[in-house]
């Protein structure tokens, strides 16, 4: 456990950031799953709409440094390929 006041504050901040980052990553994964479910059940138009929101969430995470930019590009490419193939 942190002993100095500065270290205690940094521990509090780190916990807040960890919770926020986890929440944003979970939201991004959910948006990806919505694209895949739309492809499976609803059709190409719904998948295209879900894809646009998923791309926004992926780009937001990559911009904040929560995900590597190459991983973001790979995810977007794979999703886009699946939607176009439908």
N, CA, C and O atoms as a MOPAC input file, in Angstrom:
PM7 MOZYME 1SCF
protein

 N      0.83700 1    -1.18300 1     0.00000 1
 C      0.00000 1     0.00000 1     0.00000 1
 C      0.88000 1     1.24300 1     0.00000 1
 O      1.95900 1     1.25700 1     0.59300 1
 N      0.40800 1     2.27300 1    -0.66500 1
 C      1.15800 1     3.51600 1    -0.76600 1
 C      1.20400 1     4.23000 1     0.59400 1
 O      0.22300 1     4.23300 1     1.33700 1
 N      2.33400 1     4.81900 1     0.89700 1
 C      2.50100 1     5.47500 1     2.18800 1
 C      2.44600 1     6.99000 1     2.10300 1
 O      1.83200 1     7.63000 1     2.95700 1
 N      3.06700 1     7.57100 1     1.10400 1
 C      3.08500 1     9.02700 1     1.02800 1
 C      1.75700 1     9.53100 1     0.44700 1
 O      1.07300 1     8.79200 1    -0.26200 1
 N      1.39700 1    10.76100 1     0.73800 1
 C      0.15600 1    11.30900 1     0.18700 1
 C      0.14700 1    11.31100 1    -1.34800 1
 O     -0.88000 1    11.05300 1    -1.97600 1
 N      1.29400 1    11.60300 1    -1.92700 1
 C      1.38800 1    11.62600 1    -3.38700 1
 C      1.14000 1    10.22800 1    -3.96300 1
 O      0.43800 1    10.07800 1    -4.96300 1
 N      1.71300 1     9.22000 1    -3.33200 1
 C      1.54200 1     7.84900 1    -3.81800 1
 C      0.09700 1     7.38100 1    -3.62700 1
 O     -0.42900 1     6.62900 1    -4.44700 1
 N     -0.54700 1     7.83100 1    -2.53400 1
 C     -1.95300 1     7.47200 1    -2.32200 1
 C     -2.82700 1     8.08300 1    -3.40800 1
 O     -3.74100 1     7.44100 1    -3.92500 1
 N     -2.53200 1     9.33000 1    -3.74200 1
 C     -3.31300 1     9.99700 1    -4.79200 1
 C     -3.11100 1     9.29900 1    -6.13200 1
 O     -4.07300 1     9.09200 1    -6.87200 1
 N     -1.88800 1     8.94100 1    -6.44500 1
 C     -1.62200 1     8.25500 1    -7.71800 1
 C     -2.34200 1     6.90700 1    -7.76300 1
 O     -2.82400 1     6.49700 1    -8.81800 1
 N     -2.41700 1     6.21700 1    -6.61900 1
 C     -3.12200 1     4.94000 1    -6.57300 1
 C     -4.61000 1     5.14800 1    -6.83500 1
 O     -5.23300 1     4.36200 1    -7.54900 1
 N     -5.18600 1     6.21500 1    -6.25100 1
 C     -6.60200 1     6.51700 1    -6.49300 1
 C     -6.83600 1     6.83300 1    -7.96200 1
 O     -7.80200 1     6.35700 1    -8.55800 1
 N     -5.94900 1     7.63800 1    -8.54600 1
 C     -6.10300 1     8.00900 1    -9.95000 1
 C     -5.96200 1     6.79300 1   -10.85600 1
 O     -6.70500 1     6.64400 1   -11.82500 1
 N     -5.01600 1     5.93300 1   -10.54000 1
 C     -4.79600 1     4.73800 1   -11.35600 1
 C     -6.02600 1     3.84600 1   -11.33500 1
 O     -6.37700 1     3.25500 1   -12.35700 1
 N     -6.68500 1     3.73900 1   -10.19300 1
 C     -7.88700 1     2.92000 1   -10.09900 1
 C     -9.01700 1     3.52000 1   -10.92700 1
 O     -9.73800 1     2.78900 1   -11.60600 1
 N     -9.18300 1     4.83300 1   -10.88100 1
 C    -10.20900 1     5.49800 1   -11.69600 1
 C     -9.94800 1     5.26500 1   -13.18300 1
 O    -10.85800 1     4.94300 1   -13.94600 1
 N     -8.69500 1     5.43200 1   -13.57100 1
 C     -8.34100 1     5.24400 1   -14.98100 1
 C     -8.55200 1     3.80400 1   -15.41400 1
 O     -9.02200 1     3.54700 1   -16.52200 1
 N     -8.20400 1     2.86000 1   -14.54100 1
 C     -8.37200 1     1.45500 1   -14.87700 1
 C     -9.84200 1     1.12900 1   -15.11600 1
 O    -10.18200 1     0.43800 1   -16.07600 1
 N    -10.70700 1     1.62600 1   -14.24600 1
 C    -12.14100 1     1.36800 1   -14.41100 1
 C    -12.68300 1     2.00000 1   -15.68600 1
 O    -13.47800 1     1.38600 1   -16.39800 1
 N    -12.25200 1     3.22800 1   -15.97600 1
 C    -12.71800 1     3.90600 1   -17.19000 1
 C    -12.22300 1     3.17300 1   -18.43400 1
 O    -12.98200 1     2.97700 1   -19.38300 1
 N    -10.96300 1     2.77100 1   -18.43100 1
 C    -10.40400 1     2.07100 1   -19.58900 1
 C    -11.10900 1     0.74500 1   -19.81600 1
 O    -11.41100 1     0.38700 1   -20.95500 1
 N    -11.37300 1     0.01300 1   -18.73600 1
 C    -12.05900 1    -1.27600 1   -18.86200 1
 C    -13.44800 1    -1.08200 1   -19.43600 1
 O    -13.88900 1    -1.86000 1   -20.28300 1
 N    -14.13800 1    -0.05400 1   -18.98200 1
 C    -15.48200 1     0.23200 1   -19.47500 1
 C    -15.46200 1     0.55300 1   -20.97100 1
 O    -16.31900 1     0.08100 1   -21.71800 1
 N    -14.49600 1     1.34500 1   -21.40200 1
 C    -14.41500 1     1.71000 1   -22.81500 1
 C    -14.05800 1     0.50900 1   -23.68100 1
 O    -14.59200 1     0.35700 1   -24.78000 1
 N    -13.16200 1    -0.34400 1   -23.19900 1
 C    -12.80800 1    -1.54400 1   -23.95900 1
 C    -14.00300 1    -2.47700 1   -24.08400 1
 O    -14.22100 1    -3.07400 1   -25.13800 1
 N    -14.78400 1    -2.60500 1   -23.00200 1
 C    -15.96200 1    -3.45500 1   -23.03100 1
 C    -16.98100 1    -2.92200 1   -24.03000 1
 O    -17.58300 1    -3.69600 1   -24.77400 1
 N    -17.17800 1    -1.61300 1   -24.05300 1
 C    -18.11400 1    -1.00900 1   -24.99800 1
 C    -17.67100 1    -1.25800 1   -26.43200 1
 O    -18.50300 1    -1.49700 1   -27.30800 1
 N    -16.36400 1    -1.20300 1   -26.67500 1
 C    -15.84400 1    -1.45000 1   -28.01800 1
 C    -16.09900 1    -2.89800 1   -28.43200 1
 O    -16.51500 1    -3.16100 1   -29.56000 1
 N    -15.84900 1    -3.83600 1   -27.51600 1
 C    -16.08900 1    -5.24700 1   -27.82900 1
 C    -17.57000 1    -5.50000 1   -28.09800 1
 O    -17.91500 1    -6.29000 1   -28.97700 1
 N    -18.43600 1    -4.84000 1   -27.35300 1
 C    -19.86900 1    -4.99000 1   -27.55300 1
 C    -20.27300 1    -4.46700 1   -28.92800 1
 O    -21.11000 1    -5.07200 1   -29.59800 1
 N    -19.69100 1    -3.35700 1   -29.35100 1
 C    -20.03300 1    -2.80500 1   -30.66700 1
 C    -19.59200 1    -3.74200 1   -31.78600 1
 O    -20.26000 1    -3.84300 1   -32.81500 1
 N    -18.46400 1    -4.42800 1   -31.58600 1
 C    -18.00200 1    -5.40300 1   -32.57900 1
 C    -18.97300 1    -6.58600 1   -32.63300 1
 O    -19.30500 1    -7.07200 1   -33.71400 1
 N    -19.42200 1    -7.04100 1   -31.47000 1
 C    -20.36500 1    -8.15200 1   -31.43700 1
 C    -21.68700 1    -7.77400 1   -32.09100 1
 O    -22.33400 1    -8.61600 1   -32.71400 1
 N    -22.09300 1    -6.51000 1   -31.95500 1
 C    -23.33400 1    -6.06500 1   -32.59000 1
 C    -23.22600 1    -6.13200 1   -34.10400 1
 O    -24.19900 1    -6.46400 1   -34.78200 1
 N    -22.05800 1    -5.82200 1   -34.63800 1
 C    -21.86200 1    -5.93600 1   -36.09700 1
 C    -22.00600 1    -7.39000 1   -36.52200 1
 O    -22.69100 1    -7.68900 1   -37.50000 1
 N    -21.37000 1    -8.28500 1   -35.80000 1
 C    -21.41700 1    -9.69600 1   -36.16600 1
 C    -22.83100 1   -10.26200 1   -36.03000 1
 O    -23.26600 1   -11.05700 1   -36.86300 1
 N    -23.54800 1    -9.85300 1   -34.98100 1
 C    -24.92300 1   -10.31500 1   -34.82100 1
 C    -25.83200 1    -9.75000 1   -35.91100 1
 O    -26.72700 1   -10.44400 1   -36.39600 1
 N    -25.60800 1    -8.50200 1   -36.29500 1
 C    -26.40500 1    -7.90500 1   -37.37000 1
 C    -26.16000 1    -8.62500 1   -38.68000 1
 O    -27.09000 1    -8.82400 1   -39.46200 1
 N    -24.92400 1    -9.01700 1   -38.92900 1
 C    -24.62100 1    -9.78200 1   -40.13900 1
 C    -25.35200 1   -11.11800 1   -40.13300 1
 O    -25.88800 1   -11.55500 1   -41.15100 1
 N    -25.36100 1   -11.75100 1   -38.98000 1
 C    -25.94300 1   -13.08100 1   -38.86900 1
 C    -27.46300 1   -13.05400 1   -38.95800 1
 O    -28.05800 1   -13.92400 1   -39.59500 1
 N    -28.10200 1   -12.06300 1   -38.32600 1
 C    -29.54800 1   -12.09300 1   -38.16900 1
 C    -30.31100 1   -11.08400 1   -39.02000 1
 O    -31.37100 1   -11.40900 1   -39.55700 1
 N    -29.79000 1    -9.87000 1   -39.15200 1
 C    -30.60200 1    -8.79200 1   -39.69800 1
 C    -30.31400 1    -8.44900 1   -41.15000 1
 O    -31.22900 1    -8.05200 1   -41.87100 1
 N    -29.10200 1    -8.58500 1   -41.59200 1
 C    -28.80200 1    -8.26000 1   -42.98100 1
 C    -27.71100 1    -7.22300 1   -43.11100 1
 O    -27.16000 1    -6.73100 1   -42.12600 1
 N    -27.41700 1    -6.90800 1   -44.36200 1
 C    -26.26400 1    -6.06300 1   -44.65600 1
 C    -26.46400 1    -4.60700 1   -44.22800 1
 O    -25.52200 1    -3.96400 1   -43.76600 1
 N    -27.68400 1    -4.08500 1   -44.37700 1
 C    -27.91100 1    -2.67100 1   -44.04600 1
 C    -27.72200 1    -2.42800 1   -42.54900 1
 O    -27.08400 1    -1.45400 1   -42.14700 1
 N    -28.27500 1    -3.31200 1   -41.73600 1
 C    -28.12000 1    -3.17300 1   -40.29000 1
 C    -26.66200 1    -3.35200 1   -39.88500 1
 O    -26.16700 1    -2.66400 1   -38.99200 1
 N    -25.98500 1    -4.27400 1   -40.54500 1
 C    -24.57000 1    -4.50000 1   -40.24400 1
 C    -23.73300 1    -3.28300 1   -40.61800 1
 O    -22.77800 1    -2.93900 1   -39.92200 1
 N    -24.09600 1    -2.63500 1   -41.72300 1
 C    -23.36500 1    -1.44100 1   -42.15100 1
 C    -23.53100 1    -0.31700 1   -41.13100 1
 O    -22.57500 1     0.39600 1   -40.82500 1
 N    -24.74700 1    -0.16200 1   -40.60600 1
 C    -24.98800 1     0.86200 1   -39.58600 1
 C    -24.21700 1     0.54300 1   -38.31300 1
 O    -23.62400 1     1.43400 1   -37.70400 1
 N    -24.22200 1    -0.72500 1   -37.90900 1
 C    -23.48800 1    -1.12000 1   -36.71200 1
 C    -21.98400 1    -0.97600 1   -36.91900 1
 O    -21.24700 1    -0.66700 1   -35.98400 1
 N    -21.53800 1    -1.20200 1   -38.15000 1
 C    -20.10900 1    -1.08200 1   -38.46000 1
 C    -19.62800 1     0.35600 1   -38.27100 1
 O    -18.53100 1     0.58700 1   -37.76100 1
 N    -20.44300 1     1.31200 1   -38.67900 1
 C    -20.00600 1     2.70200 1   -38.55100 1
 C    -19.83700 1     3.09300 1   -37.08500 1
 O    -18.90300 1     3.82400 1   -36.75300 1
 N    -20.71900 1     2.62400 1   -36.20300 1
 C    -20.55100 1     2.92900 1   -34.78200 1
 C    -19.36000 1     2.16700 1   -34.19100 1
 O    -18.66300 1     2.67800 1   -33.31500 1
 N    -19.13400 1     0.95000 1   -34.67300 1
 C    -18.00000 1     0.16900 1   -34.17800 1
 C    -16.68000 1     0.83500 1   -34.57300 1
 O    -15.74100 1     0.87800 1   -33.77800 1
 N    -16.61200 1     1.34700 1   -35.78500 1
 C    -15.38400 1     2.00000 1   -36.24700 1
 C    -15.09100 1     3.23300 1   -35.40100 1
 O    -13.93700 1     3.50400 1   -35.07200 1
 N    -16.13200 1     3.97700 1   -35.05200 1
 C    -15.93700 1     5.16200 1   -34.20700 1
 C    -15.37300 1     4.75700 1   -32.85000 1
 O    -14.44300 1     5.38700 1   -32.34700 1
 N    -15.94000 1     3.69800 1   -32.25500 1
 C    -15.45800 1     3.29300 1   -30.93300 1
 C    -14.04100 1     2.73000 1   -30.99700 1
 O    -13.25000 1     2.95000 1   -30.08000 1
 N    -13.71400 1     2.01100 1   -32.06300 1
 C    -12.36100 1     1.47700 1   -32.22300 1
 C    -11.35900 1     2.62200 1   -32.38000 1
 O    -10.29700 1     2.61600 1   -31.75700 1
 N    -11.70600 1     3.60500 1   -33.21700 1
 C    -10.81000 1     4.74500 1   -33.42600 1
 C    -10.62400 1     5.55400 1   -32.14900 1
 O     -9.53900 1     6.07700 1   -31.89700 1
 N    -11.67400 1     5.65800 1   -31.34300 1
 C    -11.57200 1     6.41100 1   -30.09800 1
 C    -10.58100 1     5.73800 1   -29.16000 1
 O     -9.76800 1     6.41000 1   -28.52600 1
 N    -10.64700 1     4.41000 1   -29.06700 1
 C     -9.70900 1     3.69300 1   -28.18600 1
 C     -8.27700 1     3.81900 1   -28.69100 1
 O     -7.34800 1     4.02200 1   -27.90900 1
 N     -8.10700 1     3.69700 1   -30.00100 1
 C     -6.76100 1     3.79600 1   -30.55100 1
 C     -6.19900 1     5.19500 1   -30.35300 1
 O     -5.00500 1     5.35600 1   -30.10000 1
 N     -7.04500 1     6.19900 1   -30.46400 1
 C     -6.60000 1     7.57200 1   -30.27500 1
 C     -6.17500 1     7.85600 1   -28.85100 1
 O     -5.28600 1     8.67500 1   -28.61800 1
 N     -6.80000 1     7.18900 1   -27.89900 1
 C     -6.46200 1     7.39400 1   -26.49400 1
 C     -5.30900 1     6.51900 1   -26.03900 1
 O     -4.85400 1     6.63500 1   -24.90100 1
 N     -4.83000 1     5.64600 1   -26.91000 1
 C     -3.70300 1     4.80200 1   -26.56100 1
 C     -4.09600 1     3.54500 1   -25.80800 1
 O     -3.23100 1     2.86900 1   -25.25000 1
 N     -5.37700 1     3.21600 1   -25.77800 1
 C     -5.81700 1     2.00700 1   -25.09100 1
 C     -5.67700 1     0.77700 1   -25.97800 1
 O     -5.81200 1    -0.35500 1   -25.51300 1
 N     -5.40900 1     1.00600 1   -27.24100 1
 C     -5.22400 1    -0.08500 1   -28.19100 1
 C     -4.19600 1     0.38900 1   -29.21400 1
 O     -4.17300 1     1.56500 1   -29.57800 1
 N     -3.36700 1    -0.50500 1   -29.66600 1
 C     -2.37300 1    -0.15100 1   -30.67500 1
 C     -3.07500 1     0.19100 1   -31.97500 1
 O     -4.09600 1    -0.40900 1   -32.31300 1
 N     -2.53500 1     1.14500 1   -32.69700 1
 C     -3.18800 1     1.59200 1   -33.92700 1
 C     -3.24000 1     0.48700 1   -34.97900 1
 O     -4.18300 1     0.42900 1   -35.76900 1
 N     -2.24000 1    -0.38500 1   -34.99500 1
 C     -2.26600 1    -1.49500 1   -35.95300 1
 C     -3.37900 1    -2.48100 1   -35.62200 1
 O     -4.01300 1    -3.02400 1   -36.52700 1
 N     -3.61900 1    -2.71400 1   -34.35300 1
 C     -4.70700 1    -3.60900 1   -33.95400 1
 C     -6.04000 1    -3.00500 1   -34.34800 1
 O     -6.93000 1    -3.71300 1   -34.82200 1
 N     -6.18600 1    -1.69800 1   -34.15700 1
 C     -7.41900 1    -1.02600 1   -34.54500 1
 C     -7.65100 1    -1.16000 1   -36.04400 1
 O     -8.76700 1    -1.44500 1   -36.48100 1
 N     -6.60500 1    -0.95700 1   -36.82900 1
 C     -6.73200 1    -1.07500 1   -38.28400 1
 C     -7.08500 1    -2.50100 1   -38.68100 1
 O     -7.88400 1    -2.71200 1   -39.59300 1
 N     -6.49800 1    -3.47300 1   -38.00400 1
 C     -6.77500 1    -4.87500 1   -38.30500 1
 C     -8.23300 1    -5.22200 1   -38.00300 1
 O     -8.89500 1    -5.88500 1   -38.80200 1
 N     -8.73000 1    -4.77400 1   -36.85100 1
 C    -10.12500 1    -5.04400 1   -36.48800 1
 C    -11.08500 1    -4.41400 1   -37.48600 1
 O    -12.04100 1    -5.05000 1   -37.92900 1
 N    -10.82200 1    -3.15600 1   -37.83700 1
 C    -11.70800 1    -2.47200 1   -38.78300 1
 C    -11.68000 1    -3.15200 1   -40.14100 1
 O    -12.71700 1    -3.28900 1   -40.79100 1
 N    -10.51000 1    -3.57400 1   -40.56900 1
 C    -10.38600 1    -4.22900 1   -41.86300 1
 C    -11.15500 1    -5.54100 1   -41.90000 1
 O    -11.86000 1    -5.82900 1   -42.86800 1
 N    -11.01900 1    -6.32700 1   -40.85300 1
 C    -11.69800 1    -7.61800 1   -40.81100 1
 C    -13.21500 1    -7.45400 1   -40.76100 1
 O    -13.94600 1    -8.18900 1   -41.42500 1
 N    -13.68600 1    -6.48300 1   -39.97000 1
 C    -15.12300 1    -6.24300 1   -39.90100 1
 C    -15.66100 1    -5.76700 1   -41.24400 1
 O    -16.70900 1    -6.22000 1   -41.70400 1
 N    -14.93600 1    -4.85500 1   -41.85900 1
 C    -15.35900 1    -4.31100 1   -43.14900 1
 C    -15.40500 1    -5.40400 1   -44.20900 1
 O    -16.31300 1    -5.43800 1   -45.04000 1
 N    -14.41400 1    -6.30000 1   -44.17300 1
 C    -14.39000 1    -7.39800 1   -45.13200 1
 C    -15.60600 1    -8.29600 1   -44.96900 1
 O    -16.19900 1    -8.73300 1   -45.95500 1
 N    -15.98100 1    -8.57500 1   -43.70900 1
 C    -17.13700 1    -9.42400 1   -43.45500 1
 C    -18.43100 1    -8.78300 1   -43.91000 1
 O    -19.31000 1    -9.45200 1   -44.45400 1
 N    -18.54600 1    -7.48200 1   -43.68600 1
 C    -19.76700 1    -6.78400 1   -44.09100 1
 C    -19.87300 1    -6.73600 1   -45.60700 1
 O    -20.95700 1    -6.93500 1   -46.15500 1
 N    -18.77000 1    -6.47500 1   -46.29000 1
 C    -18.80400 1    -6.43200 1   -47.75600 1
 C    -19.07400 1    -7.79900 1   -48.37200 1
 O    -19.68400 1    -7.89800 1   -49.43600 1
 N    -18.62000 1    -8.84500 1   -47.70200 1
 C    -18.84100 1   -10.19900 1   -48.24200 1
 C    -20.29900 1   -10.63300 1   -48.08600 1
 O    -20.74500 1   -11.55300 1   -48.77200 1
 N    -21.03700 1    -9.98900 1   -47.20100 1
 C    -22.42200 1   -10.39800 1   -46.96100 1
 C    -23.33900 1   -10.01200 1   -48.12500 1
 O    -24.53900 1   -10.28400 1   -48.08300 1

